[in-house]
Each structure stands twice: as C-alpha cells, then as structure tokens.
C-alpha cells in the first residue's frame, strides 16, 4: 500500500492533472511504472520538463512526512479511480487527483448539501445557517462547507449539534487549521465527519487556494445554499461553479436594506431557487437521492444523540464570567465534551449571552 501511496503522492506533488495521469497509465500500465520512468521518457510523452523532473526526482522529505501522516488511523488518501473516490467528483471539470482525508471517508458518500456565506454575517444569518444545517443533517444529509468564520462555522456546528455528518474542504494542507480560532471545531469535524484537502502537507492558506477549492465544495454537493453574501463575495463564485456543474443553487432572501442580502438577491434574479424553509430544499433534492436518502435518514434518526439539557446550559453560565476562559478550561470545569461545548457556546453567542474572543476564548457579553 505504501508503494502505491508513494507513487500517487509523487504525481500529486508534481501537480499532474487527472487527464495527464490517465495518458501516462495508458502508456506505461500502472502507477508504479509511471513513477519509475526517467525524466526523458516522461518528457517524450508530452509532459512538461518541470513536471517530468518533479516525478523523476521527487521531494523525498515531503513524501516521508506524508507517509508518516498516513500511519494515523483516521488519516486516509483517496486517489482517482479507487473505490472511495466520490462518484460526483468524476462528473466535474478539474477532478482532484487525490484527496487527503482526516476523519470518516463515508461522509463523502452521503447525499450532501453545501451551506456557504459571509465571513461576517448578521446574527440572523448565523441562526439560519445553524437551523438549516440541523434540519437537513437530521434527515441524512452531510453538510458541506469550508471551515471559514461566519456562515461556514455555523453550518458545521449545526450539523454536529444533532449528531449529523459534516465535511470541511480546506484551502491549505490538511495538517494545518485556518482560521486558528476554528481549531476545536476542526477537531470535532474530524471526529464526526471529515476534513478534506487536495493540497500537500504544509501548504499554506494562499489566497487563490480558496476559490480553487470551492469547486470541490459545490462538486460534492447535490445543491448549494447561500445564506448571506455581498455582491462581491467568494460565495457567489461557489454558486456559479455549482450551476456550471449542473447542481442546484438555493438562496435565502433578506431585507433590501441588508448589504449581505444583495448577493443572494442577485443569485435569485439569475435563476437560483428562493427558499424560505429547510423543507423547501428537502423537497427539491429528495427526488435526486432516492433510496440512498431514506437509508441515511433512518440511520441518522437511530444514531442521533439527545441534545444537551437546559441544566447543562445553566451550569455553563455559572462557570462563564466576564474574564476570558478557554474551551479546554471549560471542558475540565464542566465535565462536558469539546463537541458539546462548541455547539452550546455558539447557541449562547447567537442569543447575545457570550462573546467569542481571540485565541479560542469565551466570556459573558458585557
């Protein structure tokens, strides 16, 4: 298995596209034979000198570090053409050659909905993101987003609140967390869903990575819901990609005085489906899921844990003060898990009782 992983990683580190790998496989037979070729033989196939050189003389320290990363039980490498490769990705332009996964690869094979929007949403936008994610996660959908602050964070936490699955696509190496404030959320997602990246270990969160990874957010999803977005927003790029990929696009309308509603209104004018309830989305997507959704709905209902009790919220309020406290300290003092605390703190924040501060700390609102 390490030999196969090593070969795929060499090709990925050389930035080969799926079409280029398919051409090399048709000529040389298998993946190990491809990476055994000399630079000259690879260039003779039409491959660029840069890519041929990167295959013939690979980055050995990066390969060794990645193979060590794969030794962890929850770390997986999904390569193009393998059984675990999501079928929906075979239908999109720019298919990823491989995916680094931290968590449950099964979450990539559930019927999925992307929930995206502003990094600086209104309180109502946050609430809508949480509630739509909860409703649809309870009914068997995996909630897909990008781990960004704001709407993305609320969507992931909404799914986790009800024991649902959620997938976060990253714009950097999977061994990093960005933004750093979402470290605990990333940990919760890896335990109850999946963190996914197509970028090599150590890759920084470069600006162009995020619009590039957006094609995977929309590509894995049957539909994309935009909750709040300004007219110049990366969320509109994702919505456009979803439409080009033949996926459904949904948008929540808002007040004409809210600048974060203008992107959604623009999408609706362009043909996105206006939705007022999560049931509207379920009704639109249910025909696309068939028995698959029914099976996952039954599984989700049977495995969904009880929500945190009011007593737990009252105890948490007693521990919190106007002095900042980390979530690790809250865990040790409350006896609650990080997952429970993350969702409870978000709800208290939405109600204006708690402020989220820098460094992953929390305090009672002034």
C-alpha positions, 0 to 999 in steps of 0.5 A, a space after each residue: 500500500 505504501 508503494 502505491 501511496 508513494 507513487 500517487 503522492 509523487 504525481 500529486 506533488 508534481 501537480 499532474 492533472 487527472 487527464 495527464 495521469 490517465 495518458 501516462 497509465 495508458 502508456 506505461 500500465 500502472 502507477 508504479 511504472 509511471 513513477 519509475 520512468 526517467 525524466 526523458 521518457 516522461 518528457 517524450 510523452 508530452 509532459 512538461 520538463 518541470 513536471 517530468 523532473 518533479 516525478 523523476 526526482 521527487 521531494 523525498 522529505 515531503 513524501 516521508 512526512 506524508 507517509 508518516 501522516 498516513 500511519 494515523 488511523 483516521 488519516 486516509 488518501 483517496 486517489 482517482 479511480 479507487 473505490 472511495 473516490 466520490 462518484 460526483 467528483 468524476 462528473 466535474 471539470 478539474 477532478 482532484 487527483 487525490 484527496 487527503 482525508 482526516 476523519 470518516 471517508 463515508 461522509 463523502 458518500 452521503 447525499 450532501 448539501 453545501 451551506 456557504 456565506 459571509 465571513 461576517 454575517 448578521 446574527 440572523 444569518 448565523 441562526 439560519 445557517 445553524 437551523 438549516 444545517 440541523 434540519 437537513 443533517 437530521 434527515 441524512 444529509 452531510 453538510 458541506 462547507 469550508 471551515 471559514 468564520 461566519 456562515 461556514 462555522 455555523 453550518 458545521 456546528 449545526 450539523 454536529 449539534 444533532 449528531 449529523 455528518 459534516 465535511 470541511 474542504 480546506 484551502 491549505 494542507 490538511 495538517 494545518 487549521 485556518 482560521 486558528 480560532 476554528 481549531 476545536 471545531 476542526 477537531 470535532 469535524 474530524 471526529 464526526 465527519 471529515 476534513 478534506 484537502 487536495 493540497 500537500 502537507 504544509 501548504 499554506 492558506 494562499 489566497 487563490 487556494 480558496 476559490 480553487 477549492 470551492 469547486 470541490 465544495 459545490 462538486 460534492 454537493 447535490 445543491 448549494 445554499 447561500 445564506 448571506 453574501 455581498 455582491 462581491 463575495 467568494 460565495 457567489 463564485 461557489 454558486 456559479 461553479 455549482 450551476 456550471 456543474 449542473 447542481 442546484 443553487 438555493 438562496 435565502 432572501 433578506 431585507 433590501 436594506 441588508 448589504 449581505 442580502 444583495 448577493 443572494 438577491 442577485 443569485 435569485 434574479 439569475 435563476 437560483 431557487 428562493 427558499 424560505 424553509 429547510 423543507 423547501 430544499 428537502 423537497 427539491 433534492 429528495 427526488 435526486 437521492 432516492 433510496 440512498 436518502 431514506 437509508 441515511 435518514 433512518 440511520 441518522 434518526 437511530 444514531 442521533 444523540 439527545 441534545 444537551 439539557 437546559 441544566 447543562 446550559 445553566 451550569 455553563 453560565 455559572 462557570 462563564 464570567 466576564 474574564 476570558 476562559 478557554 474551551 479546554 478550561 471549560 471542558 475540565 470545569 464542566 465535565 462536558 465534551 469539546 463537541 458539546 461545548 462548541 455547539 452550546 457556546 455558539 447557541 449562547 453567542 447567537 442569543 447575545 449571552 457570550 462573546 467569542 474572543 481571540 485565541 479560542 476564548 469565551 466570556 459573558 457579553 458585557 
